[in-house]
């Protein structure tokens, strides 16, 4: 098997390359054994480059995307080039683990609803938004009942998570945003009631705005989840169960293996 892996790596197999010792951290040899592999039912985790394409040719295509984005009514051309560079973008994420802000500067076209949906489909072979919303609509009535029935510490925690951040843009709020590892940021109009439509809804990752001007919180949550797959990000520990619900209940990705918490919630929703 070791000889086979060496031969495959020599032929340019992307999976073998990113898991080779030479591509792992030289500062800590133990890190070399943290093998990159699918963790959340990704079907197309580390694709090969299209036949006839090289890193150099795909980098030129990436630069061309930036140029095409400056033109009006050019979504179809940008979308086609994004599809052609999927393997290049994917290997960049897996090998380099770039900061989100830096990756967005290189691939701004990805950070749109349309391209996140397409990228997620290529990675998992499952539509993101249509599947997410269909299942959410099915579960919403029971979810509301479950949330309203929660009391004690758990109920307080849920209500705390559901509080929207106000429009205030003082240094304290900005500091809060900068320290946000991952989340949905809701901006309400001054003097608005909790049930009023928000002025803006954004997605924050690593303290930076990944998506802005979103239509509703459900859409923001779905796109944030999609970006987790697109950028190969880990679930934040404090939101691990929430994202497991998105993954396994709403999108049925590895849905046969549930943690005890998620299984308990599923039983409640199906009851």
N, C-alpha and C positions, 0 to 999 in steps of 0.2 A: 504493500500500500504506500509506503514511503517513497519507493521508486516511481510508482504511478503518479503520486502527487508532484514529484519533481519534474516528471515529463510534462504533466499538464501545465505546471507553472512555466516551463520553458516554452510551451506553445502559446502562452499568453492568457491562460484561463484566469479570469478576474478573481474568482473565489479563492483560488490557490495563492494568488499574488497578495491579496490583502491579509491573508492569514500566515504569510511566511515570516520567519524570525527577522528577516532584514527589514520588514516593514513595521515591526513592532518597536516599542520604546527601548532605546539603548540604555536609558537611565536605570531601568528596573527590569531585569530579565524575566521576572515573574509575569510582567505584563504581556510578554510574548505569548503566553499560553491562554490569554483571554481571546479565544477564537471568535471572530466575527461570523455570526450565523443568524438565520431568521429566528426571531423571538416571539413574534405576534402574528403568526400565520401568514407571513409574507410569502407569496408564490414566486415573484420575480425579484428576489432580494438583491442579487449582484449580477446584473446582466452583462453579457459580452457586447463589445462594440459591434455595430453593423458591419457586414462584410465590406471590405475595401476602405473602411474608415480607420483613422489613427488618432492618437491624442492630439497631434498637431492639426489635423483637418477638422476635428470636432471643436478645438479651441477657436479656430477661425469661424466656425459656424456660431459659436457662442457670441463672439464679437459682432457677427452679422445680426444676431437677434437684437442686440442693443441698438444697432442702427435702424433696424426695421421698426422698433418700438417708437421711434421719433416720427414715424409717418402716420397719417390719419387713415382710418378704416382699413387697417392692415392686420387685423386679428387672425385671419386665416393663415397668412404667411408666417406670422410669429408662432402660431400653434403648430404648424407643420415642422418648423425648425426645432421647436421645443421637443416634439415627439422624436425627431431624429437624434437629438442630443441626450436622450433619457439615460443611456448607459454611462455617458461621460459624467453627467451630473450625479448619477447615483454612486459611481465609484469615487467621485470627489468627496461626497458626504461620508462614505464609509471609511475611506483611507485618511482623509484630513481632519474629520470631525470639526469643521470650521465653526466659528462663532456665527450666530444667525445674522447679525447685522452685516458682517463681511460677505456671507453667502448671498444675502439679498442684494448687495451692491453688484455682485457678479451675475446673478440670475433674477433680476427684478420681475421678469414675466411670470415666474413661478408663483409669486405672491399675489395671485388673483383667484377668485372663486373658480373660474373655468379651468385654470391650469392645475390647481390643487386637486380638483375633482378628477381630472384626467390622469395626473400622476399617481393618485391613490388607486385608480383603476388599473394602471399598469403594474403597480406593486402587488396588489392583492387580487386582481381580476374581479373586484366587486365595486359597483357604483357607490360613491360616498354619500352624496347629499340625498338622492332619492331614497336610498335604503334607510338612512338615518332618520329622515323625516317620517317615512311610512311607519317605522317601528315606534318612533316617539309618539306619533298620533295614537297608535294602538295602546301604548302603556300610560299615556298622560293622565286619564281619569283616575286610574288606580294609584299612580304616583302621588297625585295631589292628596288623595285620601290617606296614604301612608304618611306623607309629610305632616299633614295636619294632625294626625293622631300621635305624633311623636312628642313626648314631654321630657322633662328633666334635662340632664346635661346634653343628651343627643339632640333634643329639640332646640336648645339654645345654640348649639353649634350649627345646625342647619340654618336657623334664622340669621346667624352671623354671616354665613357664606352667601346668603341671598340678598344681603344689604348692598345696594348700589353705592359706588363711590361718587361723591358730589362733584359738582362742576368746579369747585374751588381749585385754583391752580397755584396755590402758594407753595413755598419751598417744601413744606411737609408732604404735600400731595405728590410733588415731583419726586421727592426722595422715595416715597412709597412705590411709585411706578418703577423707578430705577432698580429697586430691590426685588421686584416681582420676577420670579423665575419663569412663571408661566401663568397666564390668566386672561380673563375677559374683563375689559374696563368699560364701565357704563357711565356715560356723562349725561346728567339730567339738566334740564333748563332751570335757571334760577327761580325758586319758588314753586317748582313743579311738585305735584303729588306723586306718591310711589306708583300709582297705577297709570300715570301719564306716559306718553311715548317718550323715550329717551332722545336727547339731541344727537348723540353719537354713540356708537359701540365699536370698540377696538379690540384687537388681540395683541397681548404683550408676550414676548418671549425674551428671556435674558435681559429684561429691563428696557427693551426697545420695541417700538411699534412694528409688528409684523404685518398686520392688516388694519385698515381703518375704514370708517364709513359703512359699516355693515348694517343690514336691515333689522335684525332682531337677535336676541341672545341665543336662540336655538341654532341659527345659522353660524354665529360666532363660535359656539361650542363645537359644531360639526367641523368647521374649517380649522379650528385649533387642533382637533384630533387628527385631521388629515395632514396637517403640517408635522405632527409628531412622527407620522410614518414617512413623509417626504424627506424629513431632516434626520431621521433615525434617532430621535430623542427618547430619553427614558421618561417614564411617568414620575412626576414629583412624588415623594413618599406620602405626603399628606393628601394627595389626590389619587393615589394608586387605585383605590376601590372605585372611585368615580369613573376613571378612564377604563377600568376593567368592565364596568357596566356598559359604557359606550362600545367597547370592542366586542364583548361576548354576547350581550343581550340585544343591543341595537343593531349591530352589524354582523353578528353571528360569525365572528372570526375566532376560531378555536373555542367555540361556544359549548363544547362538551366538557371542558375542564374549568370548573368554577371554584373560586375560593369560597370558604364557608360563609362569608359576609354576602357575597353576590348571590350565592345559592339561596340564602335566607330571603334576600330581597326578591329573587325570582319567584320563590314559593308564595310570597305575599302578593305579588302582582298577578299570579295565576290563580290565586285563591278566590 
